[in-house]
Amino acid sequence: MSLDAILWFSGSLAEAVVIGLLVYRRVWRTLPVFSAYSVWALLSSVGAYAIQPSFSGSIYLTSYLVAVIGDSALLLAILIELAWSVLRPVRSSLPRGALTVVAVLILGAGAAIWPFAALPGLVHTSREIHFVVQLQQTVSILQIVFFLALIGCSQLLSIGWRDRELQVATGFGFYSIVSLTVAMLHMHQTAVSQYRHLNQFLVAGYLCSLLYWVVSFSQKEAERREFTPQMQNFLLAVAGTARASRVALTQSQEAKAQKRKER
């Protein structure tokens, strides 16, 4: 059996085990998008491996582009889900629309990263390939930034390595670092054998993330702690400011409408 086949089989098996643990530990209740992504990843892996030999070059390229776009959309949704899940201790105190604000902030961070995610070696590739690669790099950088932000704010957020949110973010953060490293090395590789070895290294990095999740999800999740008083006060102050701004805007619009009627 070739190394590629071993890596594919090991990755698929690990994905299946992760899905089983997500069901057993009932993680799918708190992180449904991540759970759906795990199923998507397994089905995509098995499907691509099964039908790849019968695909022509153009059909395979089209299916790859569609798969990458779908994968990236799910990964962005996972980041939003993780951020919202981290806020569980104070979600009842947040105003309506807080989830929308979280989503806008994360998507806004992705938009800020987008111009810097283009690889210089792709200037001569097709527009579709350039877009997909830049999308992948944007999501990877955003995952790393999100992971580092969780680590940096872990004390304020009262989360640790036994919390599912940090476990999921760590797995994606590690794989994203490997993915960015491989993408940079691809720009300097000169032989087909080097390209293949780098891809094997990428798959091995994903396998390491899967094994980390297997170990993490096999353990019972720690009971979620409350935020520190400083963090609670900060979030409630932000929520209060946002609510006050929304009320002021609504009143302003109503006043303008009333003036138009009086005219």
C-alpha positions, -999 to 999 in steps of 0.1 A, spaced: 0 0 0 13 34 -10 19 62 15 -9 82 -1 -33 54 4 -22 49 40 -27 86 48 -61 87 31 -73 55 50 -59 68 83 -75 102 78 -109 87 69 -108 64 99 -99 92 122 -127 114 107 -152 86 114 -140 82 150 -143 120 155 -179 119 143 -186 90 166 -172 109 196 -192 140 186 -223 119 188 -213 100 220 -203 132 238 -232 151 224 -210 178 211 -233 181 181 -258 198 204 -235 228 212 -214 228 180 -238 216 152 -219 234 124 -186 217 134 -204 184 136 -219 189 101 -185 199 88 -170 166 101 -196 146 82 -190 167 51 -153 162 53 -156 124 56 -181 122 27 -160 145 5 -129 125 12 -145 91 5 -163 105 -25 -133 121 -41 -112 90 -36 -138 68 -51 -146 88 -83 -113 105 -89 -100 79 -114 -131 83 -136 -130 121 -137 -117 140 -166 -94 170 -159 -121 197 -164 -147 179 -143 -123 172 -115 -112 209 -115 -148 220 -113 -157 196 -85 -125 207 -67 -135 244 -69 -170 237 -57 -157 216 -28 -132 243 -17 -158 270 -17 -182 249 3 -155 239 27 -144 275 32 -180 286 38 -184 259 65 -151 269 81 -162 305 84 -195 294 99 -176 273 124 -156 303 135 -188 322 141 -202 292 159 -172 290 182 -172 327 190 -209 325 198 -204 294 219 -176 311 239 -201 338 249 -225 312 265 -220 326 300 -234 360 291 -255 353 260 -287 358 280 -276 393 288 -267 403 253 -292 421 230 -310 405 201 -288 406 170 -256 399 190 -250 368 169 -253 389 137 -227 413 152 -203 384 159 -208 372 123 -201 406 109 -170 410 130 -155 377 118 -164 383 82 -150 418 85 -117 404 98 -117 380 68 -123 409 44 -94 427 60 -71 397 56 -82 390 20 -58 415 2 -28 401 20 -37 364 14 -27 364 -23 4 343 -31 28 360 -55 34 329 -75 -2 327 -87 -3 358 -109 -1 337 -140 -28 312 -130 -65 313 -141 -88 336 -123 -107 307 -107 -76 290 -93 -63 324 -80 -97 331 -63 -99 296 -46 -63 297 -34 -67 332 -20 -99 321 -3 -82 291 13 -53 313 26 -77 339 39 -96 313 59 -64 297 71 -50 330 84 -84 339 100 -84 305 118 -49 312 131 -58 347 143 -89 333 160 -69 305 177 -43 330 190 -70 354 201 -87 326 222 -53 317 237 -45 353 245 -79 360 261 -83 325 277 -80 340 312 -106 367 306 -129 342 288 -124 315 315 -117 288 290 -90 261 290 -78 231 270 -107 210 282 -133 233 267 -146 222 233 -143 256 218 -105 258 224 -100 222 214 -117 227 180 -99 260 175 -66 244 183 -71 216 158 -79 241 130 -52 265 141 -25 238 139 -37 226 105 -39 261 92 -3 267 101 7 236 83 -14 246 53 2 281 51 37 266 54 30 241 25 15 269 4 46 290 8 69 260 0 48 252 -31 59 286 -45 95 274 -44 93 237 -52 109 227 -85 101 190 -89 69 169 -91 83 147 -63 87 177 -40 51 188 -47 38 153 -39 58 151 -6 45 185 4 9 174 -2 16 143 19 30 165 47 -3 186 45 -24 154 48 -3 143 77 -9 177 94 -46 172 90 -43 137 104 -25 151 135 -54 176 141 -79 147 138 -59 126 163 -58 156 186 -96 158 184 -100 121 190 -80 124 222 -98 156 233 -133 144 225 -127 111 242 -125 130 275 -154 146 293 -157 183 288 -150 205 318 -179 224 333 -180 259 317 -168 286 341 -182 321 343 -164 350 328 -142 372 349 -160 403 363 -138 425 341 -149 406 310 -186 405 320 -186 443 326 -168 449 293 -193 428 273 -223 442 290 -210 478 285 -205 471 248 -240 455 246 -255 485 264 -238 509 240 -250 490 210 -286 489 224 -285 527 232 -272 534 197 -299 513 181 -326 530 202 -313 565 193 -312 556 156 -348 543 158 -360 574 176 -342 596 151 -359 578 121 -393 581 138 -388 618 144 -378 624 108 -409 605 96 -431 625 120 -417 658 106 -425 646 70 -460 639 80 -464 673 96 -453 690 63 
